[in-house]
Amino acid sequence: MRILIICVGRMKQGAERELAERYGERFTEAGRKLGFRAVEVIELSESRARDGATRMAEEAGAITAAVPDKALVVILDERGQSLGSAAFAQQLARWRDEGAGAIAFVIGGADGLSPEFRRKARLSVAFGAATWPHQMVRVMLLEQLYRAVTILTGHPYHRA
């Protein structure tokens, strides 16, 4: 199953990028045995429109164009559902077992995702009630993806 992370904004060089790359590599290595392909990260440019609604609409158009046909869309949104790591892992496994070809995890821009795009999501996930910088959300998502495959394989990384 193909896993994509579609994000508005670019990750700069530094500790966050290194950590994201490390978890992406770990996921790829561990997930291959479970039928998951390497994580593909697609970075989209932030809109330069003056008002937030127009920025969100322009970014939604770019995100929509990047989502593969028939991919399940999962958005990262502070209003989303808070899933434990085991529940997240089980959801990934369920989608894989149901034959989903691709899952597109979407991280919006500074203004968030447009309401119209949010309605397209199969699932909305929050990493707590706090608002996180987009670079940190990407790192946390990649860590959770890696943790999910370790849960599914019984690896001791996840000790709960």
C-alpha positions in Angstrom: 0.0 0.0 0.0 1.2 3.4 -0.9 1.6 6.0 1.9 1.8 9.7 1.0 2.3 12.7 3.2 1.1 15.8 1.3 2.1 19.0 3.1 1.7 22.7 2.5 5.1 24.3 3.1 8.6 23.0 2.9 10.8 21.5 5.7 14.0 23.4 6.1 17.3 21.8 6.8 17.9 21.1 10.5 16.9 18.8 13.3 13.3 18.5 12.3 14.2 17.4 8.7 16.8 14.9 10.1 14.2 13.4 12.5 11.6 13.2 9.8 14.0 11.4 7.4 15.0 9.0 10.1 11.4 8.0 10.9 10.6 7.7 7.2 13.5 5.4 6.7 12.6 3.3 9.7 9.0 3.0 8.5 10.1 2.0 5.0 12.4 -0.7 6.4 9.9 -2.1 8.9 6.8 -1.6 6.7 8.0 -3.4 3.6 7.3 -6.8 5.3 3.7 -5.7 6.0 2.9 -4.5 2.4 3.6 -0.8 2.9 5.7 1.1 0.4 8.2 3.8 1.3 6.6 7.0 2.5 6.4 9.6 -0.3 6.5 13.2 0.9 5.0 15.8 -1.4 5.7 19.4 -0.4 3.4 22.1 -1.9 4.0 25.8 -2.0 2.1 28.0 0.4 -0.4 30.3 -1.3 0.5 34.0 -1.4 -3.1 35.2 -1.4 -3.8 38.1 0.9 -6.8 36.6 2.8 -7.0 33.3 4.6 -10.1 31.9 2.8 -8.4 32.5 -0.6 -5.2 30.9 0.7 -7.0 27.8 1.9 -8.9 27.5 -1.3 -5.8 27.8 -3.5 -3.9 25.3 -1.3 -6.9 22.9 -1.3 -6.7 22.9 -5.1 -3.0 22.1 -5.1 -3.6 19.3 -2.5 -6.5 17.8 -4.4 -4.3 17.7 -7.5 -1.6 15.8 -5.6 -3.9 13.2 -4.1 -3.9 10.1 -6.2 -7.2 8.8 -7.6 -9.1 6.5 -5.2 -6.6 7.3 -2.3 -8.0 7.5 1.2 -7.6 11.0 2.6 -6.6 11.4 6.2 -6.2 15.0 7.4 -4.2 16.2 10.4 -6.4 18.8 12.1 -6.6 20.0 15.6 -10.3 19.3 15.6 -9.7 15.7 14.6 -10.0 12.5 16.5 -7.3 11.7 19.0 -6.3 8.1 18.3 -4.0 6.0 20.4 -1.0 4.5 18.7 -2.5 0.9 18.8 -5.8 2.2 17.3 -3.9 4.1 14.6 -1.9 0.9 13.8 -5.1 -1.2 13.6 -6.7 1.4 11.3 -3.8 1.3 8.9 -3.9 -2.5 8.9 -7.6 -2.5 8.3 -7.3 -0.2 5.3 -4.4 -2.3 3.9 -6.4 -5.5 4.4 -9.5 -4.0 2.7 -7.3 -3.4 -0.4 -6.7 0.4 -0.2 -4.2 1.2 -2.8 -3.0 4.5 -1.2 -3.5 6.6 1.9 -2.8 10.4 1.6 -2.1 12.1 4.9 -2.6 15.8 4.5 -1.1 18.6 6.5 -2.5 22.0 5.6 -0.9 25.4 5.6 -0.8 28.0 8.3 -4.5 28.8 7.9 -5.5 25.1 8.0 -7.5 23.2 5.5 -10.6 24.6 3.8 -13.9 23.2 5.1 -14.6 21.8 1.6 -11.4 19.8 1.6 -11.9 18.7 5.2 -15.2 17.1 4.1 -13.3 14.8 1.7 -11.4 13.2 4.5 -12.0 9.6 5.5 -10.5 10.4 8.8 -9.4 13.5 10.7 -6.6 13.0 13.3 -5.4 15.4 16.0 -2.2 15.1 17.9 -3.8 16.6 21.0 -5.7 19.8 21.4 -2.7 22.0 21.0 -1.7 23.7 17.8 1.6 22.4 16.5 4.0 23.8 13.9 3.6 22.0 10.6 7.1 20.7 10.7 6.5 19.1 14.0 3.2 17.6 12.8 5.2 15.9 10.0 7.7 14.5 12.4 5.0 13.2 14.8 3.1 11.7 11.9 6.2 9.9 10.6 7.0 8.7 14.1 3.4 7.3 14.5 3.6 5.6 11.1 6.8 3.9 12.2 5.3 3.1 15.6 2.3 1.6 13.8 4.4 -0.9 11.9 6.3 -1.8 15.0 3.0 -2.5 16.8 1.8 -4.6 13.8 5.1 -6.7 13.7 5.3 -7.1 17.5 8.6 -5.1 17.6 9.5 -3.9 21.2 9.7 -0.2 20.1 6.2 0.3 21.3 6.0 -0.6 25.0 2.5 0.2 26.3 
